[in-house]
Every structure is written in C-alpha cells, then in structure tokens.
Amino acid sequence: MNIKLSFYKYISSLKRPKSYTGKIFLIAFIGTHIPLISVFIYLVFLAPIEGRLSILLTLLIATLVGTAATLYLIYRLLAPILLTNEAITKYYSDKVIPDLPVMYTDEAGELMKNTQECISQLDDLLKLKNRLIAMVSHDSKTPLGSIKIANSLIKDEIESESPNVDDILKYIELIEISTRSHSEFLDNMLNLARFDDGKIQLNKEEVSPKELYQKLKQNHEFYFSTKDIDFVMSSTLSETVSLNIDKDKMMSVLNNLIQNAIKFTEESGVIELKVERKDERHLIQIIDNGIGISEERKKSIFEAFSSSSRGTKSEIGSGLGLWIVKVFTDLHDGEVYFDTKEGEGTTFTISLPAG
C-alpha cells in the first residue's frame, strides 16, 4: 500500500465519525484545542491564582470562535472533493455528464478537471461502443443478405433443367462484391480501433496513377454498371512518375471517395480520377457530377459517425468513410479538401508531398 495512505487507513477504520468530512473535522477539532489544553494546564499548575478565571473564560471563548470558523472554512475547502464525488455518483447512477469547473490549478482544481475529462472521455467511449455494435449489426446484414440471396439463386439455377451460366457468373460476382464490401467494412472498424490505440503505420511504395485507376475500376465495376456510371481517368504526370504512398491505405482513401461519389451520383453520371502535380504537391482528385453536398453537412463531413445522407438510390453509409479518408491522408502528411455545388457535383482533392 502507498505509504501516503497509511494514516488515512488508520483514520478510515474509526467507527465514529463515519464520513470522511467528519474525520477531517475531528482532526481539526483536536488540533485547534491543543493550545487551549496547554494553556489550561499552565494556568492550573503554574500560573498565579489571581486572574486565572478571566483568562480561562477569554481563552475558552476565543477557542470556540476559532474552532467554529476553522471547521466552517474546512468544510468549504472540502467542496471540490464533495462535488467531485457527487458528480461521479450521478454519472454512475444516471449517466449524467457533470459540469465541473476546470479553471483552478491547485490539487483540488486538478482533481475536478481530471474527473470532468475522464467522465467525458468515458461517456464518448461508451457511446462509440454502442454505435459500433449497432453499426456492425446493421451494416453486416446487407452484404451477408446479398450473399445469401445470390447463393440461393445459384442453387436454383443449378437445379433447373437448363442452367444459365451467365446468370450463375453474375451471382458469383455479386457474392465476390458483397464479400469484398463486408471485408472493407471490417477493415474500417479495425482501422478505427487502431487509430484510437495510435498503432497505424505507413508502408510506402512507388505506385503509378494508372495502377490505382485500374484497381478502383475493378473494385467498383459492378456498382458503376448498376447505375450506368462512366469512370474515367486523366493525368498530367509522365508515365514514369509514380506516387510514393502506402498503397493499401491510399486505396482505402480512394475506395471511400469513389463509393461516396457513386452514392451521390445519378444514373448515367460520370466520375473522374484526376492526377496532377502542382507546387511540389501531387493532387489526386475524385470528381463527380452528382447532387453535391448540402451546407449542413459541410462542417462535420470528416468527423467519425457524422450523419450520413441517403444516396440517389437510397443508399446508406456508416458515417466512417470520409473520417478514414482524413485520417489516412493526414498520416501521409497530406491534406484533403473538397469543392462542391448542390446539383452540380463535388470534387474531393487529396494533396500529397511530391517528394
């Protein structure tokens, strides 16, 4: 046990008084009466008889006044501890976040400030846990449901008299896409956990813009075809110039931006991957001619679990995609920003160091 608690251990074992405040009052009462007892002994045994009574009465009155004032001021000084205990108890029982003062700099002030921060962070973690559970439960249903339906359709097709190979291949492709979508969702959840733990690291390599384009096209070909969206690429970089990036994480960034663009682009729209160099920076842009971003969503769009609007075909999102875009872009010492106009489209720009 910490040696600092040895005296507290002894005092706390006293049956009376029960409360911590009462024990402090007891110590204060004893401390303030030691001078009185000392003077009393002196007057009784050593001082001349004349004047003893008046001195004792004066001393007694002064001691009582001093004791009352001391106990009152100690009680007032205990207010931060009592308030902190009340705040913790209130949060534990009713989950009410306190509003403790955080401007004081002494030990009691630090206690209130640290308690306020701990409770606020704990409440955020509990809310995050609940949202993660709800999100995993909800977002897992869509790809798993698609796999179940596709599997049933394949089974029916095989058992039919004349199986249609093209339909079977189409259903297999749906299973692959749903599996990949679910895997990406779980990766996003894992990235969220790693980000909170500070364990995300970069493994950079040279990657050509064309390679990124081909991979993005392959990943989202089914969704492009579903909404009849053209996915094109333009680059002002020489074919010998590559991007120095963590390929997996930058693909996660671009996948999320492409998914976002598909979600908010009408049928027969166009999405463009554009790569160029400007002022010692490589700019990677995802440009769409979709419905744009509303004013109310602009401020919180890169926040985790920000409200996610429904797409042009009522597609829904987790609210994590653009947050991951920002996290991974920041890890590359880059910047992400967007330009949008409602009804005309949106351009997301990833700006990375060219060196």
C-alpha positions as a Markdown table, in Angstrom:
| # | Residue | x | y | z |
|---|---|---|---|---|
| 1 | Met | 0.0 | 0.0 | 0.0 |
| 2 | Asn | 1.2 | 3.5 | -0.7 |
| 3 | Ile | 2.8 | 5.0 | 2.4 |
| 4 | Lys | 0.8 | 8.2 | 1.9 |
| 5 | Leu | -2.3 | 6.3 | 2.7 |
| 6 | Ser | -1.1 | 4.7 | 6.0 |
| 7 | Phe | -2.6 | 7.5 | 8.2 |
| 8 | Tyr | -5.8 | 7.5 | 6.1 |
| 9 | Lys | -6.0 | 3.8 | 6.6 |
| 10 | Tyr | -5.9 | 4.2 | 10.3 |
| 11 | Ile | -8.4 | 7.1 | 10.4 |
| 12 | Ser | -10.8 | 5.4 | 8.0 |
| 13 | Ser | -11.0 | 2.4 | 10.3 |
| 14 | Leu | -12.6 | 4.6 | 13.0 |
| 15 | Lys | -16.3 | 3.8 | 13.6 |
| 16 | Arg | -17.1 | 7.3 | 14.6 |
| 17 | Pro | -17.4 | 9.6 | 12.8 |
| 18 | Lys | -18.3 | 7.6 | 9.6 |
| 19 | Ser | -17.9 | 10.2 | 6.9 |
| 20 | Tyr | -14.6 | 11.5 | 5.6 |
| 21 | Thr | -15.7 | 15.1 | 6.3 |
| 22 | Gly | -16.4 | 14.1 | 9.9 |
| 23 | Lys | -13.0 | 12.7 | 10.3 |
| 24 | Ile | -11.4 | 15.9 | 9.0 |
| 25 | Phe | -13.5 | 17.8 | 11.4 |
| 26 | Leu | -12.3 | 15.6 | 14.3 |
| 27 | Ile | -8.6 | 16.2 | 13.4 |
| 28 | Ala | -9.3 | 19.9 | 13.1 |
| 29 | Phe | -11.1 | 20.0 | 16.4 |
| 30 | Ile | -8.3 | 18.2 | 18.2 |
| 31 | Gly | -5.7 | 20.5 | 16.5 |
| 32 | Thr | -7.5 | 23.7 | 17.5 |
| 33 | His | -7.9 | 22.6 | 21.1 |
| 34 | Ile | -4.2 | 21.6 | 21.8 |
| 35 | Pro | -3.4 | 25.3 | 22.6 |
| 36 | Leu | -6.4 | 25.5 | 24.9 |
| 37 | Ile | -5.3 | 22.4 | 26.8 |
| 38 | Ser | -1.8 | 23.6 | 27.1 |
| 39 | Val | -2.8 | 26.9 | 28.5 |
| 40 | Phe | -5.3 | 25.3 | 30.8 |
| 41 | Ile | -2.5 | 23.1 | 32.3 |
| 42 | Tyr | -0.3 | 26.1 | 32.7 |
| 43 | Leu | -2.9 | 28.1 | 34.4 |
| 44 | Val | -3.9 | 25.3 | 36.8 |
| 45 | Phe | -0.5 | 24.2 | 37.8 |
| 46 | Leu | 2.0 | 27.0 | 37.2 |
| 47 | Ala | 0.2 | 30.4 | 36.9 |
| 48 | Pro | -0.7 | 32.6 | 39.9 |
| 49 | Ile | -4.2 | 32.2 | 41.3 |
| 50 | Glu | -5.2 | 35.8 | 40.6 |
| 51 | Gly | -6.8 | 36.3 | 37.2 |
| 52 | Arg | -7.0 | 32.6 | 36.3 |
| 53 | Leu | -10.8 | 32.6 | 35.8 |
| 54 | Ser | -10.9 | 35.6 | 33.5 |
| 55 | Ile | -8.0 | 34.3 | 31.4 |
| 56 | Leu | -9.7 | 30.8 | 31.1 |
| 57 | Leu | -13.0 | 32.4 | 30.1 |
| 58 | Thr | -11.3 | 34.6 | 27.5 |
| 59 | Leu | -9.3 | 31.6 | 26.1 |
| 60 | Leu | -12.4 | 29.4 | 26.0 |
| 61 | Ile | -14.4 | 31.9 | 24.1 |
| 62 | Ala | -11.6 | 32.6 | 21.6 |
| 63 | Thr | -11.1 | 28.9 | 21.1 |
| 64 | Leu | -14.7 | 28.2 | 20.5 |
| 65 | Val | -14.9 | 31.0 | 17.9 |
| 66 | Gly | -11.7 | 29.9 | 16.3 |
| 67 | Thr | -12.9 | 26.3 | 16.2 |
| 68 | Ala | -16.2 | 27.2 | 14.6 |
| 69 | Ala | -14.5 | 29.4 | 12.0 |
| 70 | Thr | -11.9 | 26.7 | 11.3 |
| 71 | Leu | -14.4 | 23.9 | 10.9 |
| 72 | Tyr | -16.6 | 26.1 | 8.6 |
| 73 | Leu | -13.7 | 27.0 | 6.4 |
| 74 | Ile | -12.5 | 23.4 | 6.2 |
| 75 | Tyr | -16.0 | 22.4 | 5.1 |
| 76 | Arg | -15.9 | 25.0 | 2.4 |
| 77 | Leu | -12.5 | 23.8 | 1.3 |
| 78 | Leu | -13.8 | 20.3 | 1.0 |
| 79 | Ala | -16.4 | 21.4 | -1.5 |
| 80 | Pro | -14.3 | 20.3 | -4.6 |
| 81 | Ile | -14.0 | 16.7 | -3.2 |
| 82 | Leu | -17.6 | 16.6 | -2.2 |
| 83 | Leu | -18.7 | 18.0 | -5.6 |
| 84 | Thr | -16.4 | 15.5 | -7.5 |
| 85 | Asn | -17.8 | 12.6 | -5.5 |
| 86 | Glu | -21.4 | 13.8 | -6.3 |
| 87 | Ala | -20.5 | 14.1 | -10.0 |
| 88 | Ile | -19.1 | 10.5 | -10.2 |
| 89 | Thr | -22.1 | 9.1 | -8.3 |
| 90 | Lys | -24.5 | 11.0 | -10.5 |
| 91 | Tyr | -22.9 | 9.7 | -13.7 |
| 92 | Tyr | -22.7 | 6.2 | -12.4 |
| 93 | Ser | -26.4 | 6.1 | -11.5 |
| 94 | Asp | -28.0 | 8.3 | -14.1 |
| 95 | Lys | -25.3 | 8.7 | -16.8 |
| 96 | Val | -25.5 | 12.4 | -16.5 |
| 97 | Ile | -22.3 | 14.2 | -17.6 |
| 98 | Pro | -21.3 | 16.7 | -14.9 |
| 99 | Asp | -20.2 | 20.3 | -15.5 |
| 100 | Leu | -17.3 | 20.5 | -13.0 |
| 101 | Pro | -15.2 | 23.7 | -13.1 |
| 102 | Val | -11.8 | 23.2 | -14.8 |
| 103 | Met | -10.1 | 26.6 | -14.4 |
| 104 | Tyr | -8.5 | 26.0 | -11.0 |
| 105 | Thr | -4.8 | 25.0 | -10.9 |
| 106 | Asp | -4.2 | 23.6 | -7.3 |
| 107 | Glu | -4.6 | 19.9 | -6.4 |
| 108 | Ala | -8.4 | 20.2 | -5.8 |
| 109 | Gly | -8.8 | 22.0 | -9.1 |
| 110 | Glu | -6.8 | 19.4 | -10.9 |
| 111 | Leu | -9.0 | 16.7 | -9.3 |
| 112 | Met | -12.2 | 18.3 | -10.7 |
| 113 | Lys | -10.6 | 18.9 | -14.1 |
| 114 | Asn | -9.3 | 15.4 | -14.4 |
| 115 | Thr | -12.6 | 13.9 | -13.2 |
| 116 | Gln | -14.5 | 16.0 | -15.8 |
| 117 | Glu | -12.2 | 14.9 | -18.6 |
| 118 | Cys | -12.3 | 11.3 | -17.6 |
| 119 | Ile | -16.1 | 11.2 | -17.4 |
| 120 | Ser | -16.4 | 13.0 | -20.7 |
| 121 | Gln | -14.0 | 10.6 | -22.4 |
| 122 | Leu | -15.6 | 7.6 | -20.8 |
| 123 | Asp | -19.0 | 8.7 | -22.0 |
| 124 | Asp | -17.7 | 9.2 | -25.5 |
| 125 | Leu | -16.2 | 5.7 | -25.4 |
| 126 | Leu | -19.5 | 4.2 | -24.2 |
| 127 | Lys | -21.4 | 5.9 | -27.0 |
| 128 | Leu | -18.7 | 4.8 | -29.5 |
| 129 | Lys | -19.1 | 1.2 | -28.3 |
| 130 | Asn | -22.8 | 1.3 | -28.7 |
| 131 | Arg | -22.6 | 2.9 | -32.1 |
| 132 | Leu | -20.0 | 0.3 | -33.2 |
| 133 | Ile | -22.2 | -2.5 | -32.0 |
| 134 | Ala | -25.3 | -1.1 | -33.8 |
| 135 | Met | -23.2 | -0.4 | -36.9 |
| 136 | Val | -21.7 | -3.8 | -37.1 |
| 137 | Ser | -25.1 | -5.4 | -36.6 |
| 138 | His | -26.8 | -3.2 | -39.2 |
| 139 | Asp | -24.1 | -3.0 | -41.9 |
| 140 | Ser | -23.3 | -6.7 | -41.8 |
| 141 | Lys | -26.9 | -7.5 | -42.8 |
| 142 | Thr | -26.6 | -6.0 | -46.3 |
| 143 | Pro | -23.6 | -7.9 | -47.7 |
| 144 | Leu | -24.5 | -11.1 | -45.8 |
| 145 | Gly | -28.1 | -10.9 | -47.1 |
| 146 | Ser | -26.8 | -10.4 | -50.6 |
| 147 | Ile | -24.6 | -13.4 | -50.4 |
| 148 | Lys | -27.5 | -15.5 | -49.0 |
| 149 | Ile | -29.7 | -14.4 | -51.9 |
| 150 | Ala | -27.1 | -15.0 | -54.5 |
| 151 | Asn | -26.3 | -18.4 | -53.1 |
| 152 | Ser | -30.0 | -19.3 | -53.2 |
| 153 | Leu | -30.3 | -18.1 | -56.8 |
| 154 | Ile | -27.2 | -20.1 | -57.9 |
| 155 | Lys | -28.7 | -23.2 | -56.2 |
| 156 | Asp | -32.0 | -22.7 | -58.0 |
| 157 | Glu | -30.2 | -22.2 | -61.3 |
| 158 | Ile | -28.1 | -25.3 | -61.0 |
| 159 | Glu | -31.1 | -27.4 | -60.1 |
| 160 | Ser | -33.1 | -26.1 | -63.1 |
| 161 | Glu | -33.3 | -28.1 | -66.3 |
| 162 | Ser | -31.2 | -25.7 | -68.3 |
| 163 | Pro | -28.9 | -23.7 | -66.0 |
| 164 | Asn | -27.9 | -20.2 | -67.3 |
| 165 | Val | -24.1 | -19.9 | -66.9 |
| 166 | Asp | -24.2 | -16.2 | -67.5 |
| 167 | Asp | -26.7 | -15.7 | -64.6 |
| 168 | Ile | -24.6 | -18.0 | -62.4 |
| 169 | Leu | -21.5 | -16.0 | -63.1 |
| 170 | Lys | -23.4 | -12.8 | -62.3 |
| 171 | Tyr | -24.5 | -14.2 | -59.0 |
| 172 | Ile | -20.9 | -15.3 | -58.2 |
| 173 | Glu | -19.7 | -11.8 | -59.0 |
| 174 | Leu | -22.4 | -10.4 | -56.6 |
| 175 | Ile | -21.0 | -12.7 | -53.9 |
| 176 | Glu | -17.5 | -11.6 | -54.5 |
| 177 | Ile | -18.5 | -7.9 | -54.4 |
| 178 | Ser | -20.5 | -8.4 | -51.2 |
| 179 | Thr | -17.7 | -10.3 | -49.6 |
| 180 | Arg | -15.2 | -7.5 | -50.5 |
| 181 | Ser | -17.6 | -4.9 | -49.3 |
| 182 | His | -18.0 | -6.6 | -46.0 |
| 183 | Ser | -14.2 | -7.1 | -45.7 |
| 184 | Glu | -13.7 | -3.4 | -46.3 |
| 185 | Phe | -16.3 | -2.5 | -43.7 |
| 186 | Leu | -14.5 | -4.7 | -41.1 |
| 187 | Asp | -11.2 | -3.1 | -42.1 |
| 188 | Asn | -12.7 | 0.2 | -41.4 |
| 189 | Met | -13.7 | -1.0 | -38.0 |
| 190 | Leu | -10.2 | -2.3 | -37.4 |
| 191 | Asn | -8.7 | 1.0 | -38.6 |
| 192 | Leu | -10.9 | 2.9 | -36.1 |
| 193 | Ala | -9.6 | 0.7 | -33.3 |
| 194 | Arg | -6.0 | 1.0 | -34.4 |
| 195 | Phe | -6.4 | 4.8 | -34.7 |
| 196 | Asp | -7.6 | 5.1 | -31.1 |
| 197 | Asp | -4.6 | 2.9 | -30.0 |
| 198 | Gly | -2.1 | 5.0 | -32.0 |
| 199 | Lys | -0.9 | 1.9 | -33.9 |
| 200 | Ile | -1.4 | 2.9 | -37.5 |
| 201 | Gln | 1.8 | 2.9 | -39.5 |
| 202 | Leu | 2.7 | 3.6 | -43.1 |
| 203 | Asn | 4.4 | 1.2 | -45.5 |
| 204 | Lys | 5.2 | 3.4 | -48.5 |
| 205 | Glu | 6.0 | 2.2 | -52.0 |
| 206 | Glu | 6.0 | 3.6 | -55.6 |
| 207 | Val | 2.6 | 3.3 | -57.2 |
| 208 | Ser | 1.6 | 4.6 | -60.6 |
| 209 | Pro | -1.7 | 6.5 | -61.1 |
| 210 | Lys | -2.8 | 4.0 | -63.7 |
| 211 | Glu | -2.4 | 1.2 | -61.3 |
| 212 | Leu | -4.7 | 3.0 | -58.8 |
| 213 | Tyr | -7.2 | 3.6 | -61.6 |
| 214 | Gln | -7.3 | 0.0 | -62.7 |
| 215 | Lys | -7.7 | -1.2 | -59.1 |
| 216 | Leu | -10.5 | 1.3 | -58.4 |
| 217 | Lys | -12.3 | 0.3 | -61.6 |
| 218 | Gln | -12.1 | -3.4 | -60.8 |
| 219 | Asn | -13.3 | -2.8 | -57.2 |
| 220 | His | -16.4 | -0.8 | -58.2 |
| 221 | Glu | -17.2 | -2.2 | -61.7 |
| 222 | Phe | -20.5 | -3.8 | -60.5 |
| 223 | Tyr | -21.6 | -0.5 | -58.9 |
| 224 | Phe | -20.6 | 1.5 | -61.9 |
| 225 | Ser | -22.7 | -0.8 | -64.2 |
| 226 | Thr | -25.6 | -0.8 | -61.8 |
| 227 | Lys | -26.0 | 3.0 | -62.1 |
| 228 | Asp | -24.6 | 3.2 | -65.6 |
| 229 | Ile | -21.8 | 5.5 | -64.4 |
| 230 | Asp | -18.7 | 6.1 | -66.6 |
| 231 | Phe | -15.4 | 6.0 | -64.6 |
| 232 | Val | -12.6 | 7.8 | -66.4 |
| 233 | Met | -9.1 | 8.9 | -65.7 |
| 234 | Ser | -6.9 | 11.9 | -66.6 |
| 235 | Ser | -3.3 | 12.5 | -65.6 |
| 236 | Thr | -0.8 | 15.2 | -66.4 |
| 237 | Leu | 2.1 | 13.2 | -64.9 |
| 238 | Ser | 4.6 | 11.4 | -67.0 |
| 239 | Glu | 4.1 | 7.7 | -67.2 |
| 240 | Thr | 7.5 | 7.3 | -65.5 |
| 241 | Val | 6.3 | 9.3 | -62.4 |
| 242 | Ser | 4.9 | 7.3 | -59.5 |
| 243 | Leu | 3.2 | 8.3 | -56.2 |
| 244 | Asn | 5.1 | 7.5 | -53.0 |
| 245 | Ile | 2.3 | 6.2 | -50.9 |
| 246 | Asp | 1.1 | 3.4 | -48.6 |
| 247 | Lys | -0.8 | 1.6 | -51.4 |
| 248 | Asp | -3.4 | -0.2 | -49.1 |
| 249 | Lys | -4.2 | 2.8 | -47.1 |
| 250 | Met | -4.4 | 5.2 | -50.1 |
| 251 | Met | -6.6 | 2.6 | -51.8 |
| 252 | Ser | -8.9 | 2.7 | -48.7 |
| 253 | Val | -9.0 | 6.5 | -49.1 |
| 254 | Leu | -9.9 | 6.4 | -52.8 |
| 255 | Asn | -12.3 | 3.5 | -52.3 |
| 256 | Asn | -14.2 | 5.5 | -49.8 |
| 257 | Leu | -14.2 | 8.6 | -52.1 |
| 258 | Ile | -15.4 | 6.5 | -55.1 |
| 259 | Gln | -18.1 | 4.9 | -53.0 |
| 260 | Asn | -19.2 | 8.3 | -51.8 |
| 261 | Ala | -19.2 | 9.6 | -55.4 |
| 262 | Ile | -21.3 | 6.6 | -56.7 |
| 263 | Lys | -23.7 | 7.1 | -53.8 |
| 264 | Phe | -24.5 | 10.7 | -54.7 |
| 265 | Thr | -24.3 | 10.5 | -58.5 |
| 266 | Glu | -27.4 | 10.0 | -60.6 |
| 267 | Glu | -27.7 | 7.2 | -63.2 |
| 268 | Ser | -25.6 | 7.8 | -66.4 |
| 269 | Gly | -23.3 | 10.1 | -64.5 |
| 270 | Val | -19.5 | 10.5 | -64.7 |
| 271 | Ile | -16.8 | 10.0 | -62.1 |
| 272 | Glu | -13.3 | 11.0 | -62.9 |
| 273 | Leu | -9.9 | 10.2 | -61.2 |
| 274 | Lys | -7.6 | 13.1 | -62.0 |
| 275 | Val | -3.9 | 13.2 | -61.0 |
| 276 | Glu | -1.6 | 16.2 | -61.5 |
| 277 | Arg | 1.4 | 17.9 | -59.9 |
| 278 | Lys | 1.2 | 21.5 | -58.6 |
| 279 | Asp | 3.6 | 23.4 | -56.4 |
| 280 | Glu | 5.7 | 20.4 | -55.3 |
| 281 | Arg | 2.4 | 18.5 | -54.4 |
| 282 | His | 0.7 | 15.6 | -56.1 |
| 283 | Leu | -3.0 | 16.2 | -56.3 |
| 284 | Ile | -5.4 | 13.2 | -56.6 |
| 285 | Gln | -8.9 | 14.2 | -57.3 |
| 286 | Ile | -12.2 | 12.3 | -57.4 |
| 287 | Ile | -14.7 | 14.4 | -59.4 |
| 288 | Asp | -18.3 | 13.6 | -59.9 |
| 289 | Asn | -21.3 | 15.4 | -61.4 |
| 290 | Gly | -23.7 | 14.3 | -58.7 |
| 291 | Ile | -26.1 | 16.1 | -56.3 |
| 292 | Gly | -23.4 | 17.9 | -54.3 |
| 293 | Ile | -23.0 | 18.4 | -50.5 |
| 294 | Ser | -25.5 | 20.4 | -48.5 |
| 295 | Glu | -24.4 | 23.3 | -46.3 |
| 296 | Glu | -25.4 | 21.5 | -43.1 |
| 297 | Arg | -23.1 | 18.5 | -43.8 |
| 298 | Lys | -20.0 | 20.5 | -44.8 |
| 299 | Lys | -18.8 | 21.3 | -41.3 |
| 300 | Ser | -18.9 | 17.7 | -39.9 |
| 301 | Ile | -18.3 | 15.7 | -43.1 |
| 302 | Phe | -14.9 | 14.5 | -42.0 |
| 303 | Glu | -15.9 | 13.5 | -38.4 |
| 304 | Ala | -16.4 | 9.9 | -37.4 |
| 305 | Phe | -20.0 | 8.9 | -37.3 |
| 306 | Ser | -21.1 | 12.1 | -39.0 |
| 307 | Ser | -24.7 | 12.0 | -40.2 |
| 308 | Ser | -24.8 | 10.1 | -43.5 |
| 309 | Ser | -27.4 | 11.2 | -46.1 |
| 310 | Arg | -29.1 | 8.8 | -48.4 |
| 311 | Gly | -27.8 | 8.4 | -51.9 |
| 312 | Thr | -29.7 | 8.9 | -55.1 |
| 313 | Lys | -31.0 | 5.3 | -54.9 |
| 314 | Ser | -31.5 | 5.5 | -51.1 |
| 315 | Glu | -28.0 | 4.1 | -50.4 |
| 316 | Ile | -26.9 | 4.4 | -46.8 |
| 317 | Gly | -23.5 | 4.7 | -45.3 |
| 318 | Ser | -21.8 | 4.1 | -41.9 |
| 319 | Gly | -20.5 | 7.7 | -41.4 |
| 320 | Leu | -17.0 | 6.5 | -41.2 |
| 321 | Gly | -15.7 | 6.6 | -44.8 |
| 322 | Leu | -14.7 | 10.3 | -45.0 |
| 323 | Trp | -13.3 | 10.2 | -41.5 |
| 324 | Ile | -11.0 | 7.4 | -42.6 |
| 325 | Val | -10.1 | 9.5 | -45.7 |
| 326 | Lys | -8.9 | 12.3 | -43.5 |
| 327 | Val | -7.0 | 10.0 | -41.0 |
| 328 | Phe | -5.1 | 8.2 | -43.7 |
| 329 | Thr | -4.4 | 11.4 | -45.7 |
| 330 | Asp | -3.1 | 13.1 | -42.5 |
| 331 | Leu | -0.8 | 10.1 | -42.0 |
| 332 | His | 0.7 | 10.8 | -45.4 |
| 333 | Asp | 1.4 | 14.4 | -44.3 |
| 334 | Gly | -1.3 | 15.4 | -46.8 |
| 335 | Glu | -4.4 | 17.4 | -46.9 |
| 336 | Val | -8.0 | 16.6 | -48.0 |
| 337 | Tyr | -10.5 | 19.2 | -49.0 |
| 338 | Phe | -13.5 | 19.5 | -51.3 |
| 339 | Asp | -15.3 | 21.8 | -53.6 |
| 340 | Thr | -19.0 | 21.3 | -54.1 |
| 341 | Lys | -22.1 | 22.9 | -55.5 |
| 342 | Glu | -25.5 | 21.4 | -54.9 |
| 343 | Gly | -27.0 | 19.9 | -58.0 |
| 344 | Glu | -23.7 | 20.1 | -60.0 |
| 345 | Gly | -21.3 | 17.8 | -58.3 |
| 346 | Thr | -18.3 | 17.5 | -55.9 |
| 347 | Thr | -14.6 | 17.4 | -56.2 |
| 348 | Phe | -12.5 | 15.8 | -53.4 |
| 349 | Thr | -8.8 | 16.6 | -53.6 |
| 350 | Ile | -6.0 | 14.7 | -51.9 |
| 351 | Ser | -2.9 | 16.8 | -51.7 |
| 352 | Leu | 0.3 | 14.8 | -51.0 |
| 353 | Pro | 4.0 | 15.8 | -50.9 |
| 354 | Ala | 5.6 | 15.1 | -54.2 |
| 355 | Gly | 9.0 | 14.2 | -52.7 |
